[in-house]
Amino acid sequence: MTEFAANTTFMVQGTTSDAGKSVLVAGLCRVLARRGIKVAPFKPQNMALNSAVTSDGGEIGRAQAVQAQACYLEPHTDMNPVLLKPNSDTGAQVIIHGRALTEMDAARYHGYKATAKQAVLDSHRRLQSRYQAVIVEGAGSPAEINLRDNDIANMGFAEAVDCPVIIVADIDRGGVFAHLVGTLALLSETEQARVLGFVINRFRGDIGLLQSGLDWLEAETGKPVLGVLPYLHGLHLEAEDAIASEQELSEGDAVLKVIVPVVSRISNHTDFDALRLHPQVDLQFIGPGETPPPADLIILPGSKSVRRDLQWLRDNGWEAAIQKHLRYGGKLIGICGGYQMLGLTVDDPSGLEGEAGESAGLGLLPLRTVLESEKQLRRVAGQLHLPGEAAAIEGYEIHAGVTHIAYDSKDLPCRPLINLGDITDGALARDNRVLGTYLHGLFDHPEACAALLRWAGIAEVEVPDYHKRREADINRLADAIETHLDLERLWGTAFASH
């Protein structure tokens, strides 16, 4: 393999969102890391509601945390210096170097980009000084004409640091040649010159039937096709934002039926990935306008706008459905924003997540939440306490709410759910049907997942290791990249002149 010079940067851009940028970056990072190259992932600007807490106590996009794992690294805020968390159709919370700065609408943020760009370049400079290679993920598409001015996410960044680029497209969606040719055509001459070639992602079928198209694409654009990655059935890497609909479930398995409402500002739905991959769990996401079906367990997810999503639950019939579910013996879990919803009130006096005011909660746990400007960000480990058993648990907290719990409530008696050393988290109702916690990653630890599934109703629980599964899939992806991409050509071209 080509020798890596120090301070190498290489960028993956895509023709569309979800074309395969995150996956390709993760796979390339693992390929290099397995070969002893000190490599780090980087995404200049990310817009996502799935986030992770870093080793330095900040917040970055979830995909960059997975890419850090692919590099055998702890995630760090420099790996994603600008994170935008939408809280409406036109506005988002702006997070710089892991810390929430302010709320901005799209027009105001456009004017702020020059400042954000400096944060991006500072983070990249620090990574470049510590690693032999930095593999960069673009955002959306570089051909969004309305976003080209002051761009810091795609070619604007590539031009600023003078790095080479490859463009990936998803053939499973159709129109792959139009996507690639059109994207390239909409770039400037200098931007086109730094494109090394194309990668086609998620191909199914006989590669021989695709060859004439590949030949045409190379002749039409003058750019090589560096590889065609196959459709990897069952591959699981945590999503940046889109909710995956596929679930691994063997026919005939005894399953626990779990449903999750897709509230309007659902966040960190990766909390449910371990359940989606569990062989005994049938998990369904239920969208707006869909009637909640009968289930053994309902889980209320995190939310970027808790009061608005409380109203969404009521407007979509969930409050009545939850009450009926509990009357018939079902179990209910609330995570983060979903935990706040289980309480008596949610108060947003400063309008941090929308219009200022207070909303009545679902009234199932004796807690009151006040949203405050200082966000709680931390990674934790401790003991989960359920009736008859305790289990190790690990997770992370990302929330603006401060919640006060009346464990001695006569009307809604409950007890602490999780012991985190000097403090406790969450609550379990005395009737053993409702529990809530601020911890994301609730099901990721095998012991905690098994204990929660026993609590929910599975007598004999299988205990797959979610972390090992993710490791196996990262390695599977890296194997496919090494088999199907011309890495010698890619690396040699990428680093010969940069």
Buried (B, 14 or more C-beta within 10 A) or exposed (E): EBEBEEBBBBBBBBBBBBBBBBBBBBBBBBBBBBEEBBBBBBBBBBBBBBBBBBEEEBBBBBBBBBBBBBBEBEBBBBBBBBBBBBBBEEBBBBBBBBBBBEBBEEEEBBEBBEEBBEBBBEBBEBBBEEBBBBBBBBBBBBBBEEBBEEBBBBBBBBBBBEBBBBBBBBBEBEEBBEBBBEBBEBBEEEBBEBBBBBBBBBBEEEEEEBEEBBEEBBEEBEBBBBBBBBBBEEBBBBBBBEBBEEBEBEEEEEBBBBBBBBBBBBBBBBBBBBBBBBEBBBBBBBEEEBEBEEBBBBBBBBBBBBBBBBBBBBEBBBBEBBEEBBEEEBBBBBBBBBBBBBBBBBBBEEEBBBEEEBBEBBBBBBBBBBBBEEBEBEBBEBBBBBEEEBBEBBBBBBBBBEBEBBBEBEEBBBBBBBBBEEEBBBBBBEEEBBBBBBBBBBBBBBBBBBBBBBBBEBEEBBEBBBEEBBBEBBBBBBBBBBEBBBBEBBBEBBBEEB
